[in-house]
Amino acid sequence: MEFPRAAAARAPGDFLGDLATRLEARARPGPAPDAPALLWYAPAALDAEARRLLDDLPGAELATADELASRHVVPRELVARAEAHPALRCLAAALEAALAPPPRALVMGILNVTPDSFSDGGEFLATERALERGRALRAEGADWLDVGGESTRPGAEPVTTEVELERVVPVLRTLAREGRSVLSVDTTKAEVARAALDAGARVVNDVSAGRNDPELLPLVAARGAGLVLMHAQGTPRDMQRDPRYADVVREVAAHLRARARAAWEAGVAPERIALDPGFGFGKRPTDNLALLRALPELRALGFPLCVGLSRKSFLGHLSGQAEPARRGPETLAATAVAAAAGVAVHRVHEVAATRAALAIAGALAADRGAVP
């Protein structure tokens, strides 16, 4: 499966080149159009070699976020200036992808075939109940159903491959026969992914981004499947015990870039890769908010974004709603923010309400003619 893209697919070398990797460019407001600078960078993100490379580029400027906050720029002009310099073309391509208006966002309906998921654990564990739920999500307008047989809630214990297969394969096989919506499997195990693809899934959604099972990325490549790579600090069992970051946006971006490169090197076509910042996976409320604000920066990595904001704990932390199933309003508010930032796929429990929110966000973006 190919993911919706705002710009034409590019080889990873174009936007994951050595220069771009070292510079850790951050998409923030830059200098005024008549200023001599070409691009902007966060100095703390640069190593010595990257600084030397910048020193060799006429007009390149180092500035802190505070220094940039008072300046204004037309982003397209920065892209044009960057494209005039061969050493910066890889960064220009990433910026262009980040600034382009996104295509229609897709809605991924969550189907947890588990007894212990954080919000709906046990509700759809039985195969017939899971099938009823999948059909209902399709009727609400889901473009995509994500079927998972192992809970990834904080504190969850892993399950065996056999248990996971028993939960997801019958559901996937039946749903594949009944409808045309995309099916994905939420797993970190190559054996489960293989059986799911045989049963009709077209995408593997891996919260470990291929780190849990070394056979998973080559499998996805060989089968021509789609792949969602997520950032997580730690494992579901321990990820929320004491998550820490020096700079959560920079660290998440670096992780996603590295895992995208690993997938590409394993043979996964770049147009089949999407990235997920992993809201709630080893993050504090402040970390999740920082990532929500930084979604345009993460889009500058050059891949479509898939986000799972639905009913997350940090939303309840902000609103005071302790019951996950009652965080619908909070989810819609966060989803609207993510849609305005150009997110391509929204993973949610409530499909119909999300489609309505996305329709409004999409109309506003179309009226502006650009993404913020």
C-alpha positions as CSV (number, residue, x, y, z in Angstrom):
1,M,0.0,0.0,0.0
2,E,1.2,3.5,-0.8
3,F,0.4,6.3,1.6
4,P,-1.2,9.7,0.6
5,R,1.6,12.1,-0.1
6,A,1.6,15.9,-0.4
7,A,4.6,15.8,-2.7
8,A,6.0,13.3,-5.2
9,A,7.8,10.4,-3.7
10,R,11.5,10.9,-3.5
11,A,14.4,8.5,-2.8
12,P,15.4,8.7,0.9
13,G,18.8,9.9,-0.2
14,D,17.2,13.2,-1.3
15,F,15.9,14.1,2.2
16,L,17.8,11.7,4.4
17,G,21.2,12.6,3.0
18,D,24.3,13.0,5.2
19,L,24.0,16.7,5.3
20,A,20.3,16.7,6.3
21,T,20.9,14.0,8.9
22,R,23.7,16.0,10.6
23,L,22.0,19.3,10.5
24,E,18.8,18.2,12.2
25,A,17.0,21.1,10.6
26,R,14.0,22.5,12.5
27,A,11.2,24.1,10.6
28,R,10.6,27.4,12.5
29,P,10.0,30.9,11.4
30,G,13.1,32.2,9.6
31,P,14.6,35.5,8.7
32,A,12.9,38.2,6.7
33,P,12.9,37.7,2.9
34,D,15.4,40.4,2.3
35,A,17.9,39.0,4.8
36,P,21.0,37.2,3.6
37,A,20.2,33.9,5.3
38,L,19.2,30.9,3.3
39,L,17.8,28.5,5.9
40,W,17.5,28.4,9.7
41,Y,18.9,26.0,12.2
42,A,18.8,25.4,15.9
43,P,22.5,25.6,16.9
44,A,22.1,23.1,19.7
45,A,21.2,20.5,17.1
46,L,24.4,20.9,15.2
47,D,27.6,18.9,15.7
48,A,31.0,20.2,14.8
49,E,31.0,18.8,11.3
50,A,27.6,20.2,10.5
51,R,28.8,23.7,11.8
52,R,31.8,23.4,9.5
53,L,29.6,22.6,6.5
54,L,27.4,25.5,7.3
55,D,30.3,27.8,7.6
56,D,31.2,26.9,4.0
57,L,27.8,27.9,2.6
58,P,27.5,31.6,1.9
59,G,24.6,33.2,3.6
60,A,23.7,30.4,5.9
61,E,22.8,31.5,9.4
62,L,22.8,30.1,12.9
63,A,20.1,31.5,15.1
64,T,18.3,30.4,18.3
65,A,14.6,29.8,18.5
66,D,14.2,33.0,20.6
67,E,16.1,35.0,17.9
68,L,13.9,33.7,15.2
69,A,10.6,34.3,17.1
70,S,10.6,38.0,16.3
71,R,11.3,37.5,12.5
72,H,8.9,36.8,9.6
73,V,9.4,35.0,6.3
74,V,7.6,33.7,3.3
75,P,8.5,30.0,3.5
76,R,8.4,29.5,-0.3
77,E,11.1,32.0,-0.7
78,L,13.3,30.1,1.7
79,V,12.7,26.9,-0.4
80,A,13.6,28.8,-3.6
81,R,16.8,30.1,-2.1
82,A,17.8,26.6,-0.8
83,E,17.2,25.0,-4.2
84,A,19.7,27.3,-5.7
85,H,22.4,25.7,-3.7
86,P,23.2,22.0,-4.5
87,A,24.3,21.3,-0.9
88,L,20.9,22.3,0.4
89,R,18.6,20.7,-2.1
90,C,18.0,17.7,0.2
91,L,16.7,20.1,2.8
92,A,14.7,22.0,0.3
93,A,12.9,18.9,-0.8
94,A,11.9,18.1,2.8
95,L,10.7,21.7,3.3
96,E,8.6,21.5,0.1
97,A,7.0,18.3,1.3
98,A,6.2,19.9,4.6
99,L,4.7,23.1,3.1
100,A,2.5,21.5,0.4
101,P,-1.2,21.2,1.1
102,P,-2.0,17.6,2.2
103,P,-4.4,15.3,0.3
104,R,-7.6,14.2,2.0
105,A,-6.7,12.7,5.4
106,L,-7.5,9.1,6.0
107,V,-9.3,7.8,9.1
108,M,-8.0,4.6,10.7
109,G,-10.5,2.9,12.9
110,I,-9.0,1.1,16.0
111,L,-10.0,-2.5,16.4
112,N,-8.4,-4.0,19.6
113,V,-9.0,-7.7,19.8
114,T,-7.5,-7.8,23.3
115,P,-8.7,-8.2,26.9
116,D,-6.6,-5.3,28.3
117,S,-6.3,-2.3,25.9
118,F,-6.4,1.0,27.9
119,S,-9.8,2.2,26.6
120,D,-11.8,-0.7,25.2
121,G,-10.1,-3.8,26.5
122,G,-12.3,-6.9,26.4
123,E,-15.1,-5.3,24.5
124,F,-14.1,-6.9,21.2
125,L,-12.0,-9.9,22.3
126,A,-14.5,-12.4,20.9
127,T,-14.2,-12.8,17.1
128,E,-17.9,-12.1,16.4
129,R,-17.8,-9.0,18.5
130,A,-14.7,-7.8,16.8
131,L,-16.3,-8.4,13.4
132,E,-19.3,-6.4,14.4
133,R,-17.1,-3.6,15.6
134,G,-15.1,-3.6,12.3
135,R,-18.3,-3.5,10.3
136,A,-19.6,-0.6,12.4
137,L,-16.4,1.4,11.9
138,R,-16.6,0.8,8.1
139,A,-20.2,2.0,8.1
140,E,-19.1,5.2,9.9
141,G,-16.7,5.9,7.1
142,A,-13.4,4.3,8.1
143,D,-10.8,4.3,5.3
144,W,-8.8,1.8,7.2
145,L,-9.1,-0.7,10.0
146,D,-6.1,-1.4,12.3
147,V,-6.4,-4.8,14.0
148,G,-4.3,-5.5,17.1
149,G,-4.1,-8.6,19.2
150,E,-1.6,-7.4,21.8
151,S,-2.2,-4.4,24.1
152,T,0.3,-1.6,24.0
153,R,-1.2,0.3,26.9
154,P,1.3,1.5,29.6
155,G,2.1,-1.5,31.9
156,A,0.8,-4.1,29.4
157,E,2.4,-7.5,29.5
158,P,3.4,-9.1,26.2
159,V,1.5,-12.1,24.8
160,T,2.8,-15.1,22.8
161,T,2.8,-15.2,19.1
162,E,0.2,-18.0,19.2
163,V,-2.2,-16.0,21.2
164,E,-1.8,-13.0,19.0
165,L,-2.4,-15.1,15.8
166,E,-5.5,-16.6,17.3
167,R,-6.9,-13.2,18.0
168,V,-6.2,-11.3,14.8
169,V,-6.1,-13.7,11.8
170,P,-9.8,-14.8,11.8
171,V,-10.9,-11.2,12.1
172,L,-8.6,-10.0,9.3
173,R,-9.5,-12.9,7.0
174,T,-13.3,-12.2,7.3
175,L,-13.0,-8.4,7.1
176,A,-10.8,-8.8,4.0
177,R,-13.5,-10.9,2.3
178,E,-16.3,-8.5,3.2
179,G,-15.0,-5.0,2.3
180,R,-12.5,-2.8,0.4
181,S,-11.2,-0.7,3.2
182,V,-7.5,-1.0,4.0
183,L,-6.6,-3.5,6.7
184,S,-3.5,-3.2,8.9
185,V,-2.1,-5.3,11.7
186,D,-0.8,-3.7,14.8
187,T,2.1,-6.0,15.7
188,T,5.8,-6.1,16.4
189,K,6.3,-9.7,15.4
190,A,7.3,-10.8,11.9
191,E,5.4,-14.1,12.2
192,V,2.1,-12.3,13.1
193,A,2.7,-9.8,10.3
194,R,3.3,-12.6,7.8
195,A,0.0,-14.4,8.7
196,A,-1.9,-11.1,8.7
197,L,-0.7,-10.2,5.3
198,D,-1.7,-13.7,4.1
199,A,-5.1,-13.0,5.6
200,G,-5.6,-9.8,3.7
201,A,-3.8,-7.0,5.6
202,R,-1.9,-4.5,3.4
203,V,-0.1,-2.6,6.1
204,V,2.0,-3.4,9.2
205,N,1.8,-0.9,12.0
206,D,4.8,-1.5,14.3
207,V,5.1,0.4,17.5
208,S,8.7,-0.8,17.8
209,A,9.6,0.5,14.3
210,G,11.2,-2.8,13.4
211,R,13.4,-3.0,16.5
212,N,11.6,-5.8,18.2
213,D,11.9,-8.4,15.4
214,P,14.8,-8.1,12.9
215,E,12.8,-10.2,10.4
216,L,9.9,-7.7,10.2
217,L,11.4,-5.0,7.9
218,P,12.7,-7.5,5.3
219,L,9.3,-9.2,5.4
220,V,7.4,-6.0,4.7
221,A,9.8,-5.2,1.9
222,A,9.4,-8.6,0.3
223,R,5.6,-8.4,0.4
224,G,5.4,-4.9,-0.9
225,A,3.2,-3.9,2.2
226,G,2.8,-0.5,3.8
227,L,4.7,0.2,7.0
228,V,4.0,2.6,9.9
229,L,7.1,3.2,12.0
230,M,6.4,4.6,15.5
231,H,8.6,6.2,18.1
232,A,8.5,4.8,21.6
233,Q,10.8,5.2,24.6
234,G,11.0,1.8,26.3
235,T,8.4,-1.0,26.0
236,P,4.7,-0.9,26.9
237,R,5.6,-2.6,30.1
238,D,7.9,0.1,31.4
239,M,7.5,3.1,29.0
240,Q,5.6,5.4,31.4
241,R,7.7,4.7,34.5
242,D,10.0,7.7,34.1
243,P,10.3,9.0,30.5
244,R,12.9,11.7,30.0
245,Y,14.1,13.8,27.1
246,A,16.6,16.6,26.6
247,D,14.7,17.8,23.5
248,V,11.7,15.5,22.7
249,V,11.1,16.9,19.2
250,R,14.7,16.5,18.1
251,E,15.0,13.1,19.6
252,V,11.8,11.8,18.2
253,A,12.7,13.2,14.7
254,A,16.1,11.6,14.9
255,H,14.6,8.2,15.8
256,L,12.0,8.3,13.1
257,R,14.6,9.4,10.5
258,A,16.9,6.5,11.5
259,R,14.1,3.9,11.4
260,A,12.9,5.2,8.0
261,R,16.4,4.7,6.8
262,A,16.6,1.2,8.3
263,A,13.3,0.3,6.5
264,W,14.6,1.7,3.2
265,E,17.9,-0.2,3.5
266,A,15.8,-3.3,4.2
267,G,14.1,-2.8,0.9
268,V,10.8,-1.0,1.8
269,A,9.9,1.5,-0.8
270,P,9.8,5.1,0.6
271,E,6.2,5.7,-0.7
272,R,5.1,2.8,1.5
273,I,6.5,4.3,4.7
274,A,4.6,6.5,7.2
275,L,5.9,7.8,10.5
276,D,4.1,8.0,13.9
277,P,5.5,10.2,16.7
278,G,4.0,7.9,19.3
279,F,1.8,10.0,21.4
280,G,1.6,8.5,24.9
281,F,4.4,6.0,24.3
282,G,7.1,6.9,26.8
283,K,6.1,10.6,27.0
284,R,5.1,13.0,29.7
285,P,2.1,15.4,29.1
286,T,4.6,18.2,28.2
287,D,6.3,15.9,25.7
288,N,3.1,15.1,24.0
289,L,2.2,18.8,23.8
290,A,5.6,19.6,22.3
291,L,5.1,17.0,19.7
292,L,1.6,18.1,18.8
293,R,3.0,21.6,18.2
294,A,5.9,20.3,16.2
295,L,3.9,18.1,13.7
296,P,4.8,20.5,10.8
297,E,8.5,19.9,11.7
298,L,8.0,16.2,11.7
299,R,6.3,16.4,8.3
300,A,9.6,17.9,7.1
301,L,11.2,14.5,7.4
302,G,9.5,13.8,4.1
303,F,7.1,11.0,5.0
304,P,3.3,11.0,5.7
305,L,2.5,11.2,9.4
306,C,0.1,8.8,11.1
307,V,-0.9,9.8,14.6
308,G,-2.8,8.1,17.4
309,L,-4.3,10.8,19.6
310,S,-7.6,9.1,20.4
311,R,-8.5,9.1,24.1
312,K,-4.9,9.5,25.2
313,S,-4.0,10.1,28.8
314,F,-2.4,13.5,28.2
315,L,-5.7,14.8,26.9
316,G,-7.4,13.7,30.1
317,H,-4.6,15.4,32.0
318,L,-5.4,18.6,30.3
319,S,-9.2,18.4,30.6
320,G,-9.5,16.6,33.9
321,Q,-11.4,13.7,32.3
322,A,-10.2,10.5,34.0
323,E,-12.3,8.1,31.9
324,P,-10.7,7.3,28.5
325,A,-14.0,6.5,26.8
326,R,-15.3,10.0,27.7
327,R,-12.4,11.8,26.0
328,G,-14.2,12.2,22.7
329,P,-14.3,16.0,22.7
330,E,-10.6,16.2,23.7
331,T,-9.7,13.8,20.9
332,L,-11.6,15.9,18.3
333,A,-9.9,19.1,19.4
334,A,-6.4,17.5,19.1
335,T,-7.3,15.8,15.8
336,A,-8.3,19.2,14.4
337,V,-4.9,20.5,15.3
338,A,-3.2,17.5,13.8
339,A,-5.2,17.9,10.6
340,A,-4.3,21.6,10.3
341,A,-0.6,20.4,10.6
342,G,-1.0,18.1,7.6
343,V,-1.3,14.7,9.2
344,A,-2.2,12.1,6.6
345,V,-3.7,9.3,8.8
346,H,-5.6,9.7,12.0
347,R,-6.0,6.6,14.2
348,V,-9.2,6.9,16.2
349,H,-11.9,5.0,18.1
350,E,-14.7,7.3,17.0
351,V,-14.7,7.4,13.2
352,A,-17.9,9.3,12.3
353,A,-17.1,12.2,14.7
354,T,-13.5,12.3,13.4
355,R,-14.7,12.5,9.7
356,A,-16.9,15.5,10.6
357,A,-14.0,17.3,12.4
358,L,-11.7,16.6,9.4
359,A,-14.3,17.9,7.0
360,I,-14.2,21.3,8.8
361,A,-10.4,21.3,9.1
362,G,-10.1,20.4,5.4
363,A,-12.5,23.2,4.3
364,L,-10.5,25.7,6.3
365,A,-7.2,24.6,4.8
366,A,-8.6,24.7,1.3
367,D,-10.0,28.2,1.9
368,R,-6.5,29.4,3.0
369,G,-4.9,27.6,0.1
370,A,-2.0,26.5,2.4
371,V,-1.1,24.5,5.5
372,P,0.1,26.5,8.5
